[in-house]
Amino acid sequence: MWKKVLWSDETKIELFGNNAKRYVWRKSNTAHHTEHTIPTVKHGGGSIMVWACFSSARTGKMVKIDGKMDGAKYRTILEENLMESAKDLRLGRRFVFQQDNDPKHKAKSTMEWSKNKHIQVLEWSSQSLDLNPIENLWKELKTAVHKCSPSNLTELELFCKEEWEKISVSRCAKLIEAYPKRLTAVIAAKGGATKY
């Protein structure tokens, strides 16, 4: 069943890496040496938001989100990319579409759009961050894009799309093959944190 699911989500990707703390092993009194510092840009240098999807077959479309995402913009993204991704990934007409419970995803007009297009939407529990395997791909994508060292937002978008397409078929397949174990771990943890 999980091989027929088209997983989706949105994420923010920052131009100069992420804001997470980083740790360095260094000798005493070398904290300010260049090799132990990370350059910063006033106001962070910017970021982009992207929507993407994948299945056990491989990654699907990735789309840059221009401006603030609302229900209408979300439906446009789905209209222009969802069915094409399902076709490219050879999921057939009877695939199951996964999205989280974001208000724009659960909006009445979005749900009506899915119903009119005969798209089966996977029922999704609230507060289930551990359950979407695309989160693993987001982390890998951000690491790969950061290594490309984009110098502006245009390059950032280009590198994001290139690195998304480079994610291997085997990586996508392994995430989905391990999905039942992920569910079992969440149940065993009674909804608490898991290694996933």
C-alpha positions in Angstrom: 0.0 0.0 0.0 2.8 2.5 0.9 4.2 2.2 -2.6 1.1 3.9 -3.9 1.4 6.9 -1.7 2.6 10.3 -3.1 4.2 12.1 -0.1 4.3 15.9 0.0 5.3 18.9 2.1 6.7 22.4 2.0 9.9 23.6 3.6 12.0 26.7 3.9 15.6 26.6 2.6 18.0 29.3 3.7 20.6 30.8 1.4 23.4 30.5 3.9 22.7 27.2 5.6 20.4 26.9 8.6 20.3 28.6 12.0 21.2 25.5 14.0 24.1 25.6 16.4 27.3 24.1 15.1 30.1 22.6 17.2 33.8 22.6 16.4 36.7 20.7 18.1 39.5 23.2 18.6 42.5 24.0 20.7 42.3 26.6 23.4 42.5 30.3 22.4 41.6 29.5 18.7 37.9 30.3 18.9 38.2 33.3 16.5 40.4 31.7 13.9 38.8 31.8 10.5 38.5 28.0 10.2 36.4 28.0 13.4 33.9 30.7 12.4 31.0 30.8 10.1 30.5 33.9 8.1 27.1 35.6 8.5 25.1 38.0 6.4 22.9 40.7 7.8 19.3 39.5 7.9 20.5 35.9 6.9 20.8 36.5 3.2 17.3 35.3 2.4 15.5 32.0 1.8 13.0 30.3 -0.4 10.0 28.1 0.3 9.5 25.0 -1.8 6.8 22.4 -2.2 7.9 18.9 -3.4 6.7 15.3 -3.5 8.1 11.8 -3.8 7.1 8.2 -3.8 9.0 4.9 -3.3 9.9 5.1 -7.0 11.8 8.4 -6.7 11.4 12.2 -6.2 8.7 14.0 -8.0 8.3 17.7 -8.8 9.7 20.5 -6.7 8.2 24.0 -7.0 9.4 27.3 -5.6 6.6 29.1 -3.7 6.5 32.8 -4.6 5.1 35.0 -1.9 3.0 33.9 1.0 1.4 30.5 0.6 -2.4 30.5 1.0 -5.1 28.0 0.0 -5.5 29.3 -3.5 -1.7 29.2 -4.2 -1.5 25.7 -2.7 -4.4 24.5 -5.0 -2.6 26.0 -8.0 0.6 24.1 -7.1 -1.4 20.9 -6.9 -3.2 21.6 -10.1 0.0 22.2 -12.0 2.2 19.5 -10.4 0.4 16.7 -8.5 -1.1 14.7 -11.4 2.0 15.2 -13.5 4.2 13.9 -10.6 1.9 10.9 -10.1 2.1 10.1 -13.8 5.9 10.5 -13.9 6.3 8.2 -10.9 3.9 5.6 -12.5 1.6 5.6 -9.5 -1.5 5.2 -11.7 -4.9 6.9 -11.1 -5.5 5.1 -7.8 -2.6 6.6 -5.9 -3.0 8.0 -2.4 -2.0 11.6 -1.7 -0.3 12.5 1.6 -0.4 16.0 3.0 -0.3 17.2 6.6 -3.0 19.0 8.5 -1.9 22.5 7.6 -5.0 24.8 7.4 -4.4 25.5 3.7 -4.3 21.7 3.1 -7.5 21.0 5.1 -9.4 24.1 3.7 -12.9 23.2 2.5 -12.0 24.5 -1.0 -8.8 22.3 -1.1 -10.7 19.2 0.1 -13.4 19.9 -2.6 -10.7 20.2 -5.2 -9.3 16.8 -4.2 -12.7 15.3 -4.3 -13.5 16.8 -7.7 -10.2 15.4 -9.1 -11.0 12.0 -7.5 -7.8 12.1 -5.5 -7.7 10.0 -2.4 -6.1 11.9 0.4 -4.4 9.9 3.2 -6.0 10.6 6.6 -3.4 12.3 8.7 -3.2 12.6 12.4 -2.4 15.9 14.1 1.1 16.5 15.5 2.6 13.7 13.5 6.0 15.2 12.5 7.7 11.8 13.0 5.5 10.2 10.4 6.3 11.9 7.1 9.4 10.4 5.5 9.9 13.5 3.4 11.3 15.1 6.5 14.4 12.8 6.1 14.8 14.0 2.5 14.5 17.7 3.5 17.4 17.2 5.8 19.5 15.5 3.2 18.5 18.1 0.6 19.5 21.1 2.8 22.9 19.5 3.6 23.6 18.9 -0.1 22.5 22.4 -1.2 24.6 24.0 1.6 27.7 22.1 0.2 27.0 23.7 -3.3 27.5 27.1 -1.7 24.9 29.1 -3.5 25.6 32.9 -3.6 22.1 34.2 -4.4 18.5 33.1 -4.3 18.5 32.1 -8.0 21.4 29.7 -7.5 19.7 28.5 -4.3 16.6 27.5 -6.2 18.6 25.9 -9.0 20.7 23.9 -6.6 17.6 22.8 -4.7 16.0 21.4 -7.8 19.2 19.8 -9.0 19.9 18.1 -5.6 16.3 17.0 -5.3 16.5 15.2 -8.6 19.8 13.6 -7.6 18.2 11.8 -4.6 18.5 8.2 -5.4 15.7 5.8 -6.2 17.2 3.4 -3.6 17.0 6.1 -0.9 13.3 6.8 -1.7 12.6 3.1 -1.8 14.3 2.4 1.6 12.4 5.2 3.3 9.1 3.7 2.2 10.2 0.1 2.9 11.0 1.2 6.5 7.7 3.0 6.9 5.9 0.2 8.8 8.8 0.1 11.3 8.4 3.9 11.7 4.6 3.4 12.5 5.4 0.6 14.9 8.0 2.8 16.7 5.5 5.7 17.1 2.8 3.3 18.5 5.3 1.8 20.9 6.4 5.3 22.0 2.7 6.1 22.5 3.0 9.1 20.2 6.3 10.2 21.7 9.6 10.8 19.9 11.3 8.1 18.0 14.6 7.6 16.2 12.9 8.5 12.9 
